[in-house]
């Protein structure tokens, strides 16, 4: 039996979301689903196998109490963008950032009324510092993605959550003037640099601790359980949910998460997983990707 590791659940969800992101537009979805459920074929863009089962309908942000609703109606603005402002307050309130701050606040006002604010196409600067073909390609791709929902009059909540969350961060890039080469202060300015640096510094102790465990994982049920826990709880390192800060820079944050893993699980099938691994081990074959 071979057990190989990856970045785990987060990577799986990202792969799943990416698949949905490049799924056909709503008007084409019925035909596409019929084809995928009845034939084995490959994606014409990537060459990767298409799923044999129908792709589920995308998640919307309309239902109170769901993660999607909370993210788009509250968390994105009240927590993430508020923290972004606080971490960049000095820059945002400087004269070179006046236009950026105005657009940033406009974005936040839209999210304050997410249920009623209709989506619009992205705006591209004539002073964009990237090659013209790169700008044209991105503009065309975003128009293709957003057009069905703009035509339908969708809001931040009624369009698919995956699209609106990616769109929100691209709108932040637009607001900052990230690609506007005419403004040296905002050009290529990363509003998340503070959070990234804090996360990098706080990860050192966690990474060292985890790597020591990985290289010495026993070829036993306990080793499998620990590998699964690494993959599952790695997603808790998401800086948008649990931001790093200077206070945590010397702590082994990941070890604390693993220690509390049992308390944080709603349902635990670790025993079933490890039992299945034992069957494969005894049989002398099989591969499990975590």
Secondary structure, DSSP 8 states (H G I E B T S, - for coil): -EEE--STHHHHHHHHHHHHHTS--GGGHHHHHHHHHH---B-TTT--B--SS-------S-STTSHHHHIIIIIIIIIIIHHHHHHTHHHHTSGGGHHHHHHHHHHHHHHHTTTT-B-------TTB-S-HHHHHHHHHHHHHHHHHHHHTT-BTTTS-HHHHHHHHHHHHHHHHTTTBTT-TTTTT--TTHHHHHHHHHHHHHHHHHHHHHHHT--SSHHHHHHHHHHHHHGGGG-TTTS---GGGTTS-HHHHHHHTHHHH-SS--HHHHHHHHHHHHHHT--EEE-
